[in-house]
């Protein structure tokens, strides 16, 4: 390959990374008829897409926070995580069904196609919707609230990018979920 061809390829690759790539959400929502709250993220991170399940980045504090507020062991394997959610009456999904995204950067999300929450809301008696961070909240308000008519409570993001909140602070904020999980 000539130097000129190599420079062109490098420039094109850099432009593609800057612009992002089209992605389709392939992780099924977790819920059943007993689910009482719905926690919505924005779109799965690269690590989550690789693992095929929600909150797969090892530094994301989602599982640790939920385990902390429910006083349960932190689930590790995907099946343990699914069982944990269902046992605690928690439904989980994301706001976005498809988008253009660069890596895991919420700030790069474009061309949003929202999910359809009707199957969850028709099956489960969801008492409250929570959004995990400001991006999921903003996108919920824009795309899904008009269809659901339900208010969402924005919780601080469990993402490792949210260094402003310690684990203890996240647990304190996320404890609001508990009041909706009881009979």
N, C-alpha and C positions, 0 to 999 in steps of 0.2 A: 504494500500500500504506500502510495506517495505521501509526502509530508502534507501536501495540500488536501488529499483525500482524508487523511487522519484528522486534520484540523476541522474539516467539514463534519466528519462523524462526531467528533468531540463536541462541536458547537450544537449539532442537532440533538445529541443525547442530553446535553445541558439544558437546552430549550425544552425538551420533553419533560425532564425532571422538574423544571421550574413551572411548567404549565400543569403538570399532574397527569394522571392517567384515569381513564374511565374504569370505575369499579362497581360491581354489583354485590349487594349484601347476600351472603350465602348461609348465614347462621340463622337457624330457625328460632323463633321466640320461645321462651320457656314460660309456661303458664298451665294452669288447669282450672277447673271450676271452683277450687278453693282459694285461688289467689285473691288477695285483698288490696295489694298495692302493685303499681306498675312503675318500675324504674326504667327510664329511657336515657340511653347514651346518644351520642351523635351518630357515629359510624365506627365499625371495628378498626382498631389499630392494625398495623402490619402484623404484629405478633399474634393478635387475636385471629386475624384472617389465616395465618399459618397454622394455628392450633385448632381452628374451627370452632372456637367458643369465645364468649364474652370475657373481656378484661384479662387478656392473656399475657400482657406485659408483666414481667416479674416484679417491677417496681410500682405497678398500679396498686393502690391500696384498697380497691373495691372489696375484695374478698376478706381482707383483714378487718376492715371497718364493719362490714356486715356481721362477721363472726364476733367481733368485739361487742357490738351493741346487743347481739342476741345471746351472748355468753356461751358461744358454741365453738368447737374446734374449727380452725381455718380449713376449708375444703381444698384439696389439691388437684385430684384427677377430675376430668370433665364430668363423669357420672356422679362423683361426690358433690360437685358444684350444682348440678341439676337437682339432685336429691335435697341438698341444702335449701335451695330456693323454694322448691315445692313444699318441703316440710315447714318452712317458715311463712308460707302463703305469699311469696314474692314472685311477681312476674317480671321478666326482664326482656327488653328488646331495644332497638335503636329507632331514632326518628327517620333516618335516611335508608331508603331501599336501594338507591343507586346514586352515584355522584362522580364528579371528577375530583380527585384528591392527590396531593403530593405526599407520599409516604403515609405518615400518621397525623399530619398537620391539620388540625381543625381549621386553622386560619386560611388554608388553601382550598377549602371545599367550595365547589362551584357546581352548577348544573344539577341541582338537587331534585331527586324524585323521592317524595315521601312514602313511608310505609302506610299500609292500611291497618288501622288499629281495630277495625270492626270485629274481626274474629275473636280477639282477646276480650273486648268489651261486651260482646254478646255471650261469651262463655263464662267469664269470671265476674264476680261481684266486686269490681274494682272500686274501692272507696276513695282512693287518692292516687294521683299521678305525680311522680317525682322526676325531676330531670337532674342528671348528673353533670353539673357544670353549666356555664353560661351559653356555650354553643348549642348544646342540646335544648336548652330552654328557649333560646331565640328562635331556633328552627321549629320547635314544637309550637310556639306562639304563632309563627307565620304560617305553617303548613297544616298542623293537626288540630289545634284548638278550634278553628272554625268548623271542623267536621265533628269533633267530639263534644264540644260545648263545655268541656271540663277544664277547670283551672288546674295548673300544675304548680308544684312547689319546687323552686330551684334550690338544689343543694350544692354545696361547694364540690368541685370536681375532685375525684379520687386519683386523677392522673398524676404521674410523676412530674409533669410540667407545672402543677400547682404547688409550688414550694412554699407559698404563703401560709398554708395550713399544715400544722403538725398532725400526726395520727390522732392525738388526743383531741385536738380541736375538731377534726373531721368527725370523730365519734360523737362529740357533744352536739354538733349540728345535725348529724344523721339520726340521732335518737328519736327525732320526731316521727320516724317511720314506725316505731314500736306501737304507738297509740292506735294505729290502724290495723295491726296484726292480731289484736285480741278480739275475742268474740263480743 
